[in-house]
């Protein structure tokens, strides 16, 4: 049997495949987490209370293929004066490198925040709902002598009054380049 496709049949087939791909992408996009998914969750994330005083964290960075490429510990000190907070972070990497970052966080009210730091391009935008806090920002990273601006979709989940789990997806041009995971513990 000789099967031949006409240009019309081939064109219809390509259009059908494109429609199916677009439909699949829209289904996947509909499955992503929204901050409003956490609106009725407890305990409510009180950013100012949690990030006041001494904190420690342990974490890792995984590349796009989920391979752990950096491990680190962090010492943090936070203090607030009215609606302005300072979060002073010192990172200690397993390879011996240390890094310092000082965040200035402003409480805008209505569970909204902005944050700035020397390596953040513009302002980080943060929103709280229930036990979740989501930050969106661009960070300028230096890797092997080159500088890259990457986007962070940074989620923090308050487990209890002393523990927050932080997961951040790092992207460049919309493609995932890695993920950061850390556990932050408030010190007594």
Secondary structure, DSSP 4 states (H G I P E B T S, - for coil): ------HHHHHHHHHHHHHHHHHHHHHHHHTS--GGGGTT-SS---HHHHTSEEEEEEEEEEETTS-EEEEEEEEEEEEEETTEEEEEEEEEETTS-EEEEEEEEEEEETTEEEEE-TTEEEEEEEEEETTEEEEEEEEEEEETTEEEEEEEEEEEEEEETTEEEEEEEEEETTEEEEEEEEEEEE--
